[in-house]
Amino acid sequence: MDIVNRLTELSKNLYWAWHPECVKVFRDIDQELWREVNHNPIEFLNRLAKDILQDKFKDPTKFSQLSDRLNDLHEYLKACEIWGARQAGPLRVQPVAYFSAEFALHESLPIYSGGLGALAGDHLKAASDLGIPIVGIGLAYSHGYFFQSLDAEGWQEEHYFTTSDTLLPIELAKNEFGQPLRICVHTESYQIWIGIWLVHVGRNLLLLLDSNVEGNSNEDKNLTNKLYGGDKHTRLLQELILGVGGMLALKALGITPSVIHLNEGHSAFACLKFAHMLMERDGQAFENIFETAASQIVFTTHTAVPAGHDDFSPESLLKVLNPLRTQLGISENKLLELGRVDPKNNKEKFSMTVLASKMSRHRNAVSFLHCRLTKAMWNKLWPTTNQNDVPFQYITNGVHICTWLSEPMADLYNNYLGPRWKESMNDPSSWNSIENIEDKELWKKDQKLKSHLVEYIDRAIHKQENAREHSEIENEYARQAKLDPEVLTIGIARRFASYKRMDLLFTDIARLERIVNNPDKPVQLIFAGKAHPQDIEAKHVIQMVFRFTRDPQFIGKIVFIENYDMNVCRHLVQGVDAWISNPRKPLEASGTSGQKVAMNGGLNISVLDGWWAQAYDGANGFAIGKGSEHSNLEHQDYIDAEALYEVLEKEVIPLFYDRTEDGIPHGWVARQKHALRTLTWRFSACRMVMDYTLGCYLPAAGGLTSSVTTDVRLFKEACYMPDFERKT
C-alpha cells in the first residue's frame, strides 16, 4: 500500500480525531497547511501533491509512525475484550439507534452548533471506545450552522459556506448496484427524496440524511442546508426527515435497532415510524403495539427553558404527517393527542417533547437539578402523580476525555496513572495517584498550556482584525491586545443566551476594572460564543462585550474570540487557569464545558447549577453564591453578580497569586489535583454511556429484567454509583 492510500485510509475513520498520535502524522507533514484547512485531513491530502507526500515519508521513522497508527486503528476495530462485549451482549445483535439534530465530532465536519451536538459527538465516541454498538442518525448540513464574525461596531454577522462532499470524512451510501441509496418521505401533497451519507466514528457509524438530491424541488433541496435555519415549516420538514427518514434509512441499510434513543425532542417522529414498523412486523394495530414500541424508546431531554421545546400548529403538522397517520391507522385527533398535554384542547399546539415523553418508557434529564426541574415542568403530563414520582430519572452528562484532553496532560496521566489508565478511568480509586504529582511538575504543565493558548489568542486576534474593515486605531488594538501568560487567565465561553448571563461580570464596571487591572494580581478574561441569528438581545450582549475589549482600560485584559467552534473550545479549555459559568439557576440543564476544563487542570468558578451542583465539594473549584434561587430575576442577577465579584476577589485571585519562594502557588495546585482526582472520572462520557447502557439500553432491549443485575452490582461496587441508581 503506498503512502497516499495509507494516509487516506487513516483519514476516512474519525478515530483519528480523538487520537493525537494520528493527528501528529498529518500535522508534521505541513503544520501551516494543517491549520489552514481547519485540521481536515481529507482537504489536507487533496491540497498536497502525491510526490510531496511520498517524499515526506522517505524518512523510515515517519513511515514507521504512519504504519503504527494504521495498525492501532486496525487493532482498535477488531478488539474483542472490551466493556461492551462483556456487559451489552443484546446490543451487539441489534444496535442502539441514536437520533440527534446535531453531532460535534470535529471542527472539520460542521454539523453542530453547541452543547447538544458536543454531547452527541462525545456519546458516539465513548460508545465506540466501550464497544457499545450505536448507529447515529443526523442531518447533512451542507452550510453547517454559521461562521461568526463581528463588524467594526461589534455586531455579529453570519456567513454560510457550502462544504464540498469530497472534502469531508463522509461517503455516500450505495445500493447493491453501486448506485446512490435513496429513501423517500411523504407529506400530504408530495414526496421528498433523501440521500444517505456514512461517517465512520471508530467502531460505530453515523448516518447523515441529505435532501439535496435530484428529484426534489429547489426548495426541498435546501431543507437540510442549515442547522436550525429557516422558518417553522422548514423546521417541521427537517424533523420529519430526521425522525421518519432516519428510520427508513436504517431499514434501507439492513439495520434493525433494538433501542431508539432520542437526544432531545427534534427526532420524536421516529417514535411513530418505529411503531409503524413494529405493526408491519407483528401484524398488530397501533393501540396494540404502542406499549411494545414505547418500551424500546429512550428519551433524553436537555432543555430547561420552555421556549426551547419545538411545537407546531395542528394544521401544519397534519399536512406533513397525514401519510404516516394513515399508515398507523389512527384518526387526526388521536395523532394530535399524542403531542398535547391536554388531549382535548383543540387549540393546543403539537409538542415534540410531549410526543417523545408519551411514546417512551425510559426518560431522563441530564443532571440531578435538571431532573427536579423536568419533573416540575412535565408533571402536567401525569397530573395525578406526585411531582417526585413523575417518571424521569437522570443521567448526568459527561465529556469524551480523549477528545478534549491536551497532550501534555495526557503525558502526565500516562506517567502517574499508568499507560493503561484509560481502561480503568471509571474506577475512582485509580485516580488517587494524582496526589503523587509534584506541584512543580503540574504547575509547569499548566503554564506551558497557557503559553500555547496565549499564542493562539494572539494569532486569532490578528486574523480577526485583518478580516475586519479597520482603521489605524484597530491596527493599534491588534498590537496592544496581546495577553500575558503570567497573568491569571479566565475563560467565559458558551452560547450567548439570556439565561447564561454572559454579561454578569459587567454589572459593576468600576469593580471589574479594579479586578483586571490590579497591579500586583491582574486578571485577563477570554470571551467567546455565538448568538442565534434571530436572537437580537444576545447579539447586543456580544456587541457590549466587544466594545469593552476596545475600551482603553480593558484592552489586553478582555478579549473576544470569534466563531466559537470545537477548535476554539479545545484551545480554551486546555489553556485557561479557570472557567466561569454563571447561568441563572436552575436553567442550566447540565453544562459540559467546565468538565473539559477540569480534566485539563483548570478550576471551575460556577453557579451551583447543572453538573457543578453535583460536583462541587468545597475544595475542587469555586462556587458563585450559596445556590439560592429568587423569583425576582433582577434581584437574582444582582445577588449572583455580587457573589461572583466576591469569590474572585477573596478566593480565586488570592489563591492563584499566593506563591512560595519557588514561585509556585501550592494552594492552587492542591485544588487542581483534588479537582483532577474527583471530577475527571465521574464526568466522563464513558461513565455516562455506561449509565445509559445499564440503566436504559439493556432494559429497553429486553436484556435485563431489572435495572440491576449481579454484574451491574459488581461494577457499581468496584467503581461508582451510577446516576440511575441514585434517588432523585
C-alpha positions in Angstrom: 0.0 0.0 0.0 1.5 3.4 -1.0 1.7 6.4 1.3 -1.3 8.2 -0.2 -3.6 5.1 0.3 -2.3 4.7 3.9 -3.0 8.3 4.7 -6.4 8.2 3.0 -7.4 5.1 5.0 -6.4 6.7 8.2 -8.3 9.9 7.4 -11.6 8.1 6.5 -12.4 7.0 10.1 -12.9 9.8 12.6 -10.9 7.6 15.0 -8.0 9.9 14.2 -9.9 12.9 15.7 -9.5 11.7 19.3 -6.1 10.1 18.9 -3.4 12.9 19.0 -0.7 10.5 17.7 -2.8 10.2 14.5 -3.2 14.0 14.2 0.5 14.3 14.6 1.1 12.2 11.5 -0.8 14.8 9.4 0.3 17.9 11.3 4.0 17.0 10.9 3.7 16.9 7.1 2.9 20.6 6.9 1.8 22.4 10.0 0.8 25.7 8.3 -1.4 23.9 5.8 -2.9 21.7 8.5 -4.0 24.8 10.4 -5.2 26.5 7.2 -7.6 23.6 6.3 -9.1 23.6 9.8 -7.4 20.3 10.7 -9.4 18.5 7.9 -7.2 15.5 6.7 -9.3 15.0 3.6 -8.8 18.5 2.3 -5.3 18.4 3.6 -4.4 15.4 1.4 -6.2 16.9 -1.6 -4.1 20.0 -1.3 -0.8 18.1 -1.3 0.8 16.7 -4.4 1.4 12.9 -4.3 5.1 13.3 -5.0 5.4 15.6 -2.0 3.7 13.1 0.3 5.9 10.3 -1.0 9.0 12.4 -0.4 7.9 13.3 3.2 7.7 9.7 4.2 11.1 8.6 2.8 12.3 9.0 6.4 11.9 5.5 7.8 10.9 6.9 11.2 7.9 8.8 9.7 6.9 5.8 7.6 7.0 3.6 10.7 4.9 6.1 12.7 2.3 6.0 9.9 2.3 2.2 9.8 2.0 2.1 13.6 -1.1 4.4 13.5 -2.8 2.3 10.9 -2.1 -0.8 12.9 -3.5 0.9 16.0 -6.7 1.6 14.1 -7.0 -2.0 12.8 -6.4 -3.4 16.3 -9.0 -0.9 17.8 -11.6 -2.0 15.2 -11.2 -5.7 15.8 -10.7 -5.7 19.6 -13.0 -8.1 21.5 -12.1 -7.9 25.2 -13.9 -4.6 25.8 -16.6 -3.5 28.2 -19.5 -3.7 25.7 -18.6 -7.2 24.8 -19.0 -8.3 28.4 -21.9 -6.1 29.5 -24.0 -5.3 26.5 -24.4 -8.6 24.6 -28.0 -8.0 23.4 -27.0 -4.7 21.8 -24.3 -6.5 19.7 -27.1 -8.3 18.0 -29.3 -5.3 17.4 -27.7 -1.9 18.0 -29.0 1.3 19.5 -30.3 4.0 17.0 -29.2 7.3 18.4 -31.1 10.3 16.9 -29.8 13.9 17.3 -30.3 17.1 15.3 -26.6 17.8 15.6 -23.3 16.0 16.2 -20.0 17.7 17.1 -17.3 15.2 16.2 -14.7 17.5 14.8 -14.4 21.1 13.6 -13.9 19.8 10.0 -17.4 18.3 10.0 -19.5 21.5 10.8 -22.9 19.9 11.6 -23.2 21.2 15.2 -23.9 24.5 17.0 -23.2 23.9 20.7 -23.6 21.7 23.7 -26.3 19.4 22.4 -24.0 18.5 19.4 -20.9 18.2 21.6 -22.8 15.8 23.9 -24.0 13.7 20.9 -20.5 13.5 19.4 -18.9 12.6 22.7 -21.6 9.9 23.2 -20.8 8.2 19.9 -17.1 8.3 20.6 -17.4 6.9 24.1 -19.8 4.2 22.9 -17.2 3.2 20.3 -14.4 3.1 22.9 -16.6 0.9 25.1 -17.8 -1.3 22.3 -21.4 -0.3 22.6 -23.0 -0.7 19.1 -24.7 2.6 18.3 -25.7 4.0 14.9 -26.1 7.7 15.0 -28.7 9.5 12.8 -28.5 13.2 11.9 -28.8 15.6 9.0 -26.1 16.5 6.5 -26.0 20.3 6.8 -24.0 21.5 3.7 -24.0 25.1 5.1 -23.4 24.0 8.7 -24.6 26.3 11.5 -22.8 29.6 10.6 -19.4 31.2 10.6 -19.4 34.1 13.0 -17.6 37.4 12.5 -18.1 40.8 14.1 -18.2 44.1 12.2 -16.4 47.2 13.2 -19.2 48.0 15.7 -19.1 44.5 17.2 -22.3 43.4 15.6 -22.5 39.6 14.9 -22.6 38.7 11.2 -23.5 35.2 10.0 -21.7 33.7 7.0 -22.6 30.4 5.4 -20.3 28.3 3.2 -21.1 25.3 1.2 -18.9 22.4 2.2 -17.8 20.1 -0.6 -18.8 16.5 -0.1 -15.4 15.4 -1.5 -13.6 17.3 1.3 -15.4 15.8 4.2 -14.8 12.4 6.0 -18.0 11.0 4.6 -19.0 8.5 1.9 -22.2 8.0 0.0 -24.3 5.0 0.9 -24.9 2.9 -2.2 -27.2 0.0 -3.1 -26.2 -3.4 -4.4 -25.9 -2.0 -7.9 -23.4 0.7 -6.8 -26.0 3.5 -7.2 -26.6 6.1 -4.5 -29.1 4.8 -2.0 -32.2 6.8 -1.7 -35.2 6.8 0.6 -38.4 8.8 0.3 -40.5 10.6 3.0 -44.1 11.6 2.2 -46.1 14.6 3.1 -49.8 15.0 2.4 -49.1 16.6 -1.0 -45.7 15.5 -2.3 -42.6 13.4 -1.5 -39.1 14.3 -0.6 -36.1 12.2 -1.7 -33.3 11.7 0.7 -29.7 10.6 0.2 -27.6 9.0 2.9 -24.0 9.7 3.9 -22.0 7.4 6.1 -19.5 8.6 8.7 -17.2 6.1 10.4 -16.8 7.0 14.1 -14.4 4.4 15.4 -16.3 1.2 15.7 -19.7 2.9 15.1 -21.5 4.5 12.2 -23.2 7.9 11.8 -25.9 8.3 9.1 -26.4 11.8 7.7 -29.6 12.5 5.7 -29.4 14.9 2.8 -32.3 16.4 0.8 -30.0 18.0 -1.8 -30.6 15.2 -4.3 -32.1 15.0 -7.8 -35.8 14.7 -8.0 -36.5 17.3 -5.3 -37.6 20.9 -5.9 -35.0 23.6 -5.2 -36.9 24.4 -2.0 -36.7 20.9 -0.8 -33.1 20.5 -1.8 -32.3 23.3 0.6 -34.2 21.7 3.6 -31.1 20.2 5.1 -28.7 23.0 4.2 -28.7 24.9 7.5 -28.8 23.7 11.1 -31.7 25.4 13.0 -32.2 27.6 9.9 -35.4 28.7 8.2 -39.0 29.1 9.4 -41.3 26.8 11.4 -42.3 24.9 8.2 -38.6 24.2 7.4 -38.0 23.0 10.9 -41.0 20.7 10.7 -39.8 19.2 7.5 -36.3 18.8 8.9 -37.7 16.9 11.8 -39.8 14.8 9.5 -36.6 13.9 7.6 -34.7 13.2 10.8 -37.2 11.1 12.5 -39.2 9.3 9.8 -36.3 9.5 7.2 -33.9 8.2 9.9 -36.0 5.1 10.5 -36.3 4.5 6.7 -32.5 4.9 6.3 -31.8 2.3 8.9 -34.2 -0.1 7.2 -32.6 0.6 3.8 -29.2 -0.3 5.2 -30.5 -3.5 6.8 -30.0 -2.2 10.3 -32.7 -3.3 12.8 -32.3 -1.4 16.1 -33.3 -2.9 19.5 -33.4 0.6 21.1 -34.4 4.0 19.8 -32.6 6.9 21.7 -33.9 10.4 21.1 -31.4 13.1 22.0 -33.9 15.9 22.6 -37.4 16.0 21.0 -36.3 17.1 17.5 -36.4 13.5 16.3 -39.6 12.4 18.0 -41.4 11.4 14.8 -39.1 8.4 14.8 -41.3 7.0 17.6 -44.3 6.9 15.2 -42.4 5.4 12.4 -40.8 2.8 14.7 -44.3 1.9 15.9 -45.4 1.5 12.2 -42.5 -0.8 11.5 -43.5 -3.0 14.5 -47.1 -3.0 13.3 -45.9 -4.3 9.9 -43.6 -6.9 11.6 -46.2 -8.2 14.0 -49.4 -7.6 12.2 -50.8 -5.6 15.1 -52.9 -2.4 15.3 -51.3 0.8 16.7 -53.0 0.6 20.0 -51.8 -3.0 20.5 -48.2 -2.2 19.5 -47.9 1.2 21.4 -46.5 -0.2 24.7 -44.1 -2.5 22.8 -42.7 0.4 20.9 -42.6 2.8 23.9 -40.7 0.2 26.0 -37.9 0.3 23.4 -37.6 4.1 23.3 -35.2 6.2 25.4 -35.8 9.9 25.5 -33.2 12.4 26.8 -34.4 16.0 27.4 -31.8 18.8 27.8 -33.8 21.9 27.6 -34.8 23.6 30.8 -36.3 26.7 29.0 -39.9 26.2 27.8 -39.1 28.1 24.6 -36.5 25.5 23.6 -39.2 22.8 23.1 -40.4 22.7 19.5 -44.1 22.8 18.8 -46.2 23.1 15.7 -49.8 24.1 14.8 -52.2 21.2 14.2 -52.9 22.3 10.6 -49.2 22.4 9.6 -48.5 19.1 11.4 -51.3 17.2 9.7 -50.2 18.4 6.3 -46.9 16.7 6.9 -47.8 13.7 9.0 -51.1 12.6 7.4 -49.5 9.9 5.2 -47.8 8.4 8.3 -51.0 8.8 10.3 -52.9 6.8 7.6 -50.2 4.0 7.9 -50.7 4.0 11.6 -54.5 3.6 11.2 -55.3 6.4 13.7 -57.6 9.4 13.5 -56.3 13.0 13.2 -57.5 13.6 16.8 -55.6 10.6 18.1 -52.4 11.8 16.4 -52.7 15.3 17.8 -53.5 14.0 21.3 -50.1 12.3 21.3 -48.4 15.7 21.1 -50.7 17.6 23.6 -50.6 18.0 27.3 -54.3 18.3 27.3 -55.6 15.8 24.7 -59.0 17.5 24.5 -57.6 21.1 23.9 -58.0 21.6 20.2 -56.2 24.9 20.4 -53.0 23.4 21.9 -50.0 23.1 19.6 -48.4 19.8 19.0 -45.2 19.4 21.1 -42.3 17.2 20.1 -41.3 16.9 23.7 -44.8 15.7 24.7 -44.8 13.2 21.9 -41.4 11.9 22.9 -42.5 11.7 26.6 -45.7 9.8 25.8 -44.0 7.4 23.5 -41.0 6.4 25.6 -40.7 4.4 28.8 -37.1 5.3 29.6 -36.9 9.1 30.1 -34.1 11.1 31.6 -32.8 14.5 32.4 -29.1 15.3 32.3 -28.3 16.2 35.9 -29.9 15.9 39.3 -31.2 19.5 39.4 -32.4 19.3 35.8 -34.3 16.2 36.7 -36.1 18.1 39.5 -36.9 20.9 37.2 -38.1 18.5 34.4 -40.4 16.7 36.9 -41.9 20.1 37.8 -42.2 21.2 34.1 -43.9 18.0 32.9 -45.9 17.0 36.0 -48.9 18.2 33.9 -48.4 15.1 31.7 -49.1 12.9 34.8 -51.5 15.2 36.7 -52.5 12.6 39.3 -48.9 11.7 40.1 -46.9 13.4 42.9 -44.1 15.6 41.4 -41.4 13.5 42.9 -42.8 10.4 41.2 -43.0 11.9 37.7 -41.3 9.2 35.6 -38.0 10.9 34.7 -34.6 9.7 36.0 -31.3 11.5 35.5 -28.1 10.6 33.9 -25.6 13.4 34.2 -23.8 14.5 31.0 -20.1 13.7 30.6 -17.3 14.5 28.1 -15.1 12.3 26.0 -11.8 12.6 27.7 -9.6 11.7 24.7 -11.2 14.3 22.6 -10.7 17.2 24.9 -7.5 16.2 26.9 -4.3 18.1 26.0 -1.2 16.1 25.0 0.8 17.4 28.0 -1.9 16.4 30.4 -2.2 13.0 28.7 1.5 12.5 29.3 1.0 13.4 32.9 -1.8 10.8 33.2 0.4 8.2 31.5 3.2 8.8 33.9 1.2 8.8 37.1 -1.9 6.7 36.4 -0.1 4.2 34.2 -0.1 3.7 30.4 -3.4 1.8 30.6 -5.2 4.4 32.6 -8.0 4.8 30.0 -9.1 1.2 30.6 -9.7 1.8 34.4 -10.5 5.5 34.3 -14.1 4.9 35.6 -12.7 3.5 38.9 -12.3 6.5 41.2 -9.5 4.7 43.2 -7.3 4.6 40.1 -7.1 8.4 40.3 -5.6 8.5 43.7 -2.1 8.6 42.2 -2.8 12.2 41.0 -1.8 13.3 44.5 1.7 12.0 43.8 2.3 14.5 41.1 4.9 17.1 42.2 3.5 20.6 42.5 6.3 21.9 40.3 5.6 19.4 37.5 1.8 20.1 37.4 2.4 23.9 37.5 4.9 23.7 34.6 2.5 21.7 32.5 -0.2 24.2 33.3 1.9 27.2 32.4 3.1 25.5 29.2 -0.5 25.0 28.1 -1.4 28.6 28.9 1.5 29.9 26.9 0.2 27.9 23.9 -3.2 29.4 24.5 -1.8 33.0 24.6 0.0 32.4 21.3 -3.2 31.0 19.8 -5.2 34.0 21.0 -2.7 36.4 19.6 -2.9 34.7 16.1 -6.7 34.7 16.3 -6.9 38.4 17.2 -4.6 39.4 14.3 -6.6 37.2 12.0 -9.9 38.8 13.1 -8.6 42.3 12.7 -7.2 41.6 9.3 -10.5 40.2 8.2 -12.4 43.3 9.6 -12.5 46.6 7.8 -10.4 48.5 10.3 -8.8 51.9 10.9 -5.4 52.7 12.3 -6.9 52.5 15.7 -8.0 48.9 15.1 -4.5 48.1 13.9 -3.1 49.5 17.1 -5.7 47.4 19.0 -4.3 44.2 17.5 -0.8 45.2 18.7 -2.0 46.1 22.2 -4.3 43.2 22.9 -1.7 40.5 23.4 -2.3 38.5 26.6 0.3 37.8 29.3 1.0 34.1 30.1 2.0 35.1 33.7 -1.5 36.5 34.4 -4.5 34.7 35.9 -6.4 33.8 32.7 -10.2 33.0 32.9 -12.3 31.7 30.1 -16.0 32.6 29.7 -17.2 30.9 26.5 -20.6 29.4 25.7 -23.7 30.1 23.7 -24.9 33.7 24.2 -28.4 33.1 25.5 -30.1 35.4 28.1 -30.2 32.8 30.9 -26.5 32.1 30.6 -25.8 35.7 31.6 -22.6 36.3 29.7 -22.8 39.9 30.8 -22.9 39.3 34.5 -19.3 40.4 35.1 -20.2 43.8 33.6 -22.7 44.6 36.3 -20.2 46.8 38.1 -17.8 48.2 35.6 -15.6 50.1 38.2 -15.2 46.9 40.3 -14.4 44.8 37.2 -11.8 47.4 36.2 -10.1 47.2 39.6 -10.1 43.4 39.3 -8.4 43.1 35.9 -6.0 46.0 36.4 -4.8 45.1 39.9 -1.1 46.0 39.6 0.0 43.1 41.8 -2.6 40.5 40.9 -4.0 41.2 37.4 -6.7 39.1 35.6 -7.4 38.6 31.9 -10.7 37.4 30.5 -11.3 35.5 27.3 -14.9 35.6 25.9 -16.2 33.5 23.0 -19.6 32.4 21.9 -22.3 32.7 19.2 -25.8 34.2 19.4 -28.6 32.5 17.5 -29.1 34.5 14.2 -32.6 35.6 15.4 -31.6 36.4 19.0 -31.2 40.2 18.8 -30.9 40.5 22.6 -27.9 38.1 22.6 -26.3 40.0 19.7 -26.5 43.2 21.8 -24.6 41.4 24.6 -21.9 40.3 22.2 -21.6 43.9 21.0 -21.3 45.2 24.5 -18.5 42.7 25.3 -16.8 43.7 22.0 -16.9 47.4 22.9 -15.4 46.7 26.3 -12.5 44.9 24.6 -11.8 48.3 22.8 -12.2 50.4 26.0 -8.7 51.7 26.9 -9.0 50.4 30.5 -9.7 46.9 29.3 -7.5 46.5 26.2 -5.3 43.4 26.7 -7.4 42.4 29.7 -10.6 41.4 28.0 -10.7 39.8 24.5 -13.4 38.2 22.4 -12.5 35.3 20.0 -14.9 35.0 17.1 -16.5 31.9 15.7 -16.6 29.7 18.8 -16.3 26.1 17.5 -14.6 22.9 18.6 -11.1 24.1 17.7 -11.5 27.4 19.7 -13.1 25.4 22.6 -10.3 22.9 22.6 -7.7 25.7 22.9 -9.6 27.5 25.7 -10.5 24.5 27.9 -6.9 23.2 27.7 -5.2 26.5 28.4 -7.1 28.7 30.9 -6.4 28.7 34.6 -10.1 28.9 35.4 -13.5 28.9 33.8 -16.6 31.0 34.7 -20.1 29.7 34.3 -22.9 31.8 35.7 -26.3 30.7 34.4 -29.5 31.8 36.1 -30.3 28.8 38.3 -32.0 26.4 37.7 -31.9 26.8 33.9 -28.5 25.2 33.2 -29.5 21.6 32.4 -26.0 20.2 32.8 -23.2 22.1 31.0 -20.1 20.3 29.9 -17.5 22.9 29.0 -16.4 23.1 32.7 -15.9 19.4 32.7 -13.5 19.7 29.8 -11.6 22.4 31.8 -11.4 20.2 34.9 -9.7 17.3 33.1 -7.0 19.7 31.8 -6.2 21.1 35.3 -8.3 24.2 35.2 -10.6 25.2 38.0 -14.3 25.9 37.8 -15.9 29.1 39.1 -19.6 28.4 38.8 -23.1 28.9 40.0 -24.3 25.8 41.8 -26.4 24.6 38.9 -26.3 21.7 36.4 -23.4 19.4 36.8 -21.5 21.7 39.2 -24.2 21.4 41.8 -23.3 17.6 42.0 -19.6 18.1 41.6 -18.5 20.9 43.9 -17.2 19.7 47.3 -15.7 22.9 48.6 -12.1 22.1 47.5 -12.2 21.1 43.8 -13.1 24.6 42.5 -15.1 27.6 43.5 -18.9 28.3 43.9 -20.6 31.5 43.0 -23.0 32.1 45.8 -24.8 29.5 48.0 -27.1 28.0 45.5 -30.1 30.2 46.3 -32.9 30.9 43.9 -35.1 34.1 43.7 -38.3 34.6 41.9 -37.3 38.2 41.2 -34.8 37.8 38.3 -33.2 41.2 38.7 -32.6 40.5 42.4 -31.2 37.1 41.5 -28.8 38.7 39.0 -27.7 41.3 41.5 -27.1 38.7 44.2 -25.1 36.4 41.8 -23.0 39.3 40.4 -22.0 40.3 44.0 -21.2 36.7 44.7 -19.1 36.4 41.5 -17.1 39.5 42.3 -16.6 38.4 45.9 -15.4 34.9 45.0 -12.9 36.3 42.6 -11.6 39.0 45.0 -11.5 36.9 48.1 -10.8 33.3 47.0 -9.7 32.8 43.3 -7.2 35.7 42.8 -5.5 35.5 46.2 -5.1 31.7 45.9 -3.6 32.0 42.4 -1.1 34.6 43.4 -0.1 33.1 46.8 3.4 32.0 45.8 6.2 30.5 47.8 9.9 31.2 47.1 9.9 28.7 44.3 7.2 30.7 42.5 4.6 28.0 42.8 1.0 28.6 44.2 0.9 25.4 46.2 -2.6 26.0 47.4 -3.9 26.5 43.9 -2.1 23.3 42.7 -3.6 21.3 45.6 -7.0 22.4 44.4 -6.1 21.4 40.9 -5.1 17.9 42.0 -8.2 17.5 44.0 -10.3 18.5 41.0 -8.5 16.1 38.7 -9.0 13.3 41.2 -12.6 13.9 42.0 -14.1 15.1 38.7 -12.4 13.6 35.6 -13.6 10.0 36.0 -17.0 11.0 37.3 -17.9 13.3 34.5 -16.5 11.3 31.6 -18.6 10.3 28.6 -17.6 6.7 29.2 -19.3 6.8 32.6 -22.3 8.4 31.0 -22.6 5.8 28.3 -22.2 3.0 30.8 -25.1 4.6 32.8 -27.3 4.7 29.6 -26.3 1.1 28.8 -27.1 -0.4 32.2 -30.0 1.9 33.1 -31.7 2.4 29.8 -30.4 0.4 26.8 -30.4 -3.1 28.2 -33.8 -2.8 29.9 -35.2 -1.3 26.7 -33.7 -4.1 24.6 -35.1 -6.7 27.0 -31.6 -7.7 28.1 -32.3 -7.1 31.8 -35.3 -7.9 33.9 -34.4 -5.1 36.3 -32.0 -2.2 36.3 -29.5 -4.0 38.5 -28.1 -7.5 37.9 -25.2 -9.2 39.7 -22.7 -7.9 37.1 -24.0 -4.4 37.4 -23.8 -4.6 41.2 -20.2 -5.8 40.9 -19.4 -3.0 38.5 -21.1 -0.4 40.8 -19.2 -1.7 43.9 -15.9 -1.6 42.1 -16.3 1.8 40.6 -19.1 4.2 41.4 -22.8 4.6 42.0 -24.4 5.0 38.6 -26.7 8.0 38.2 -29.7 5.9 37.5 -29.2 4.2 40.9 -29.3 7.4 42.9 -32.5 8.7 44.4 -33.8 11.9 42.8 
